[in-house]
Amino acid sequence: MRFLVDESTGPAVAEWLRRQGHEVFSVYDETRGIDDDVIIQKAFTENWVLITNDKDFGEKIYRERCPHKGVILLRLDDERAPIKIQILKQLLESYVDRLPDQFVVVTERTVRFARAL
């Protein structure tokens, strides 16, 4: 899959995804500091599934109605990189085919697919 990893999610997650064979664009590594509007537009136009910890992207999708190719919002109590990687590993093992074009909220205990716009 193609993942755009937001700066808040971090470089360790991006590197782990690359090692799993995914195509990855890391905001932290490649365009640190860019605006959320630029991120959501890039993800849409270049067909990336966005992975983020930033709940502002929910606002962009549902209030501002920004188009997207899929968003994974990590809402974790423990935001250390190994925890993010563990949660993403479980998500990809169980739901990889359902991720494109969906808004997915992931916690340590739940995965919720919200209606895509």
N, C-alpha and C positions, 0 to 999 in steps of 0.2 A: 504494500500500500504506500501511498504518498502522504506523509505527515508534515505539517508545519508546526513546529514546537515553539510555543510562545516563550518569551524571555523569562516569564515568571515560573515556567515549568523547568527550565534549566538545561544546561549542556549535558549532564549525565544521562538524562532521559533520551535526549537526541542521539547520543553516542550508543546507548543500549539499543535503540530502535534500528540504527544503522547496522549494528552487529547481528540483528535478527533478519537482515536482508531487506529492510524497508528503505524507500527513498525518503530522505529527510531534509527539510530546510529548517535550520535552527536560527531563530531571531537572535538569541544570545551570541552565537558565534559569528553570524554574518551581517546583521543589521541592527545591532543593539541600539535601543532607544527609539525605534520608530513608533509612530502613532498607531493606536488600535485601529483606526479607520483604514490605514494603509495595510495593516495585517489582515483584516477581514476581507478587504478587496483583493489582495494578493492571493489569499487562500482560495477565494472564489474563482478568480480569473485563471489561475494556474492549476486548479483542480486538486487542492490539498485538503486533507482533513486536519482541522486545527485542534491542537491539544493545548489546553490552558488551565491555569489556576485562577484566572481573573474573571470574576463574575460579571464584570462590565460587558463581556461578550454576550451574555444573556440579554442584557439591555439592547445591545446592537441588533441582535436577531429578532427579538420579540417586540420591542418598542419602536425601533428605527426601521425594522423590516429589511435589514441588510441580507442580501442573498448569500448563501453559503453552500459548501459541498460536504459539510459535516463538521460538527464541533463536539469535542470531548472536554467537558468541564470537570476537572478534578476538585472535589470539595472534601478534602481530607483533614482530619484532626491533626495528623502527623504528616508534615510536608517535607520530610527529609527525602532525598533522592532515592534511597533504596526502597522506601515505602511506595513512592510513586511508581517505580519500576515494577514492584511486586503487583500492585493493583492493575497496572497496564497489562502485565503479562496475563493475569487472570481474565481481564476484559478481552484481550485479543484471542485467547484460547477459546472463549465461550461465544463471542459475539462479532468476530471480525467481519463476517458477511453483512452484518446489520449496520455497520458504522457509517458508510457513505450516506450523505444527504440527511443525516439525523442529528438532532441535538441531544447529547447523551450526558447525563449528570451521574458521576460516579463518586461514591463514598467508600469507606472501608467495608461497609455492610450491604450496600445496595447499588444497583444499576437501574437508572430510570431513563427510558427513551421518551422524549417529548416529541410532540407532533412537529414535523419539519414544515417549514413555510415554503 
